[in-house]
């Protein structure tokens, strides 16, 4: 413990009058440098430590050695925070950064400060009281390594006791706050929305719904393009009040981040028993494999304050845990184990169509058998539809292109209605240059005459597919 010359002198005069023993019970008059000063902040829960420095331009002095904040730190200094209570103040560094400050005083006349940044990632800050400061080191003592705001910040203690095992000081009286020094980097961001993609368009539209209770996780220190890894540093949840968005501020410092989504545990509304992502597109790389996460996500390395947007669109799908899988009028027989199938139906150029896609394009070369059932109009006693049109690889979303007529297979490779004989190769079955072919087509006669019938077809195919009658 230290005593200033003035304080020690007064105490010495007083001690001469009543006894030297009073020296051991007098309180300390300032915190000890290096000790932690209780309590921790109320938002980030960071315990500050005492630093024997004050004055302006303190970031380099407040955070040294193992507590250094690194290079590229900017600084905002306020030499009288109590006069700017609640005001958003420019950093003065021409970087579009501002800070909102709120000074609080409790019944013991202790001052605490709340701070909120706009456009800044705060790595550390100092609160000067008396001749010393308390230093809040967010880079070292938070998982994220930064904050965008914190509450309950205080200066050094005037009187205290120290736990020798923890070097944590506790007391009842703080020095009044005379200066604030904020050490920060300009913040970028990644943000987006979470929605149920009802129309399977791969983008949010007015008819799509907004699920509640979903979670978006933010990972730090990932390897871009490589699944998994990194550390979860924050999360955001969609809520019932209509907020289905997420937003994370991030320092512009070259760190690699990732966002992944986690469903709320409820099955999709409508078809399908599990969730599958339409945005990011199924053809993008798999990045997420944490607990409960869907496979697709976004990697982001902030390089400017401009930020990035990454929306998550989701639909209901069917897992390939048994065969066949699908919905009327489309069924896939020998489905690709471990994959989830999504189906869509409607009209394409006036003709009925169905399409399906799976979440992993690496399995596109595995053949399946498809069973299709289309309504088939009867005109003058004859079926209007007698062939199939198709676009393999169109998959998702439906590509409204001129579809080609599907050719018949060279041989029927099945050993059952929807299963394949493994002795037949793709070259044995597919016509040259084709990725799918027709095994059989038949039209069920309508009752009564001239009512709509049903065209049923079996198809051998390699990839995600669009099928239409013609």
Secondary structure as GFF3:
##gff-version 3
##sequence-region A 1 470
A	DSSP	alpha_helix	5	18	.	.	.	ID=ss1
A	DSSP	three_ten_helix	20	24	.	.	.	ID=ss2
A	DSSP	beta_strand	36	37	.	.	.	ID=ss3
A	DSSP	beta_strand	48	51	.	.	.	ID=ss4
A	DSSP	alpha_helix	59	62	.	.	.	ID=ss5
A	DSSP	three_ten_helix	65	67	.	.	.	ID=ss6
A	DSSP	beta_strand	74	78	.	.	.	ID=ss7
A	DSSP	three_ten_helix	81	84	.	.	.	ID=ss8
A	DSSP	beta_strand	88	90	.	.	.	ID=ss9
A	DSSP	beta_strand	98	105	.	.	.	ID=ss10
A	DSSP	beta_strand	111	118	.	.	.	ID=ss11
A	DSSP	beta_strand	120	129	.	.	.	ID=ss12
A	DSSP	beta_strand	132	137	.	.	.	ID=ss13
A	DSSP	alpha_helix	138	141	.	.	.	ID=ss14
A	DSSP	beta_strand	149	153	.	.	.	ID=ss15
A	DSSP	beta_strand	157	163	.	.	.	ID=ss16
A	DSSP	beta_strand	168	174	.	.	.	ID=ss17
A	DSSP	beta_strand	179	196	.	.	.	ID=ss18
A	DSSP	beta_strand	215	220	.	.	.	ID=ss19
A	DSSP	beta_strand	231	237	.	.	.	ID=ss20
A	DSSP	beta_strand	245	251	.	.	.	ID=ss21
A	DSSP	beta_strand	256	262	.	.	.	ID=ss22
A	DSSP	beta_strand	274	279	.	.	.	ID=ss23
A	DSSP	beta_strand	293	301	.	.	.	ID=ss24
A	DSSP	beta_strand	308	309	.	.	.	ID=ss25
A	DSSP	beta_strand	312	319	.	.	.	ID=ss26
A	DSSP	beta_strand	325	327	.	.	.	ID=ss27
A	DSSP	beta_strand	330	332	.	.	.	ID=ss28
A	DSSP	beta_strand	340	348	.	.	.	ID=ss29
A	DSSP	beta_strand	351	358	.	.	.	ID=ss30
A	DSSP	three_ten_helix	361	363	.	.	.	ID=ss31
A	DSSP	beta_strand	368	376	.	.	.	ID=ss32
A	DSSP	beta_strand	378	379	.	.	.	ID=ss33
A	DSSP	beta_strand	382	383	.	.	.	ID=ss34
A	DSSP	beta_strand	388	392	.	.	.	ID=ss35
A	DSSP	beta_strand	404	405	.	.	.	ID=ss36
A	DSSP	alpha_helix	426	429	.	.	.	ID=ss37
A	DSSP	beta_strand	436	444	.	.	.	ID=ss38
A	DSSP	beta_strand	453	461	.	.	.	ID=ss39
A	DSSP	beta_strand	465	469	.	.	.	ID=ss40
###
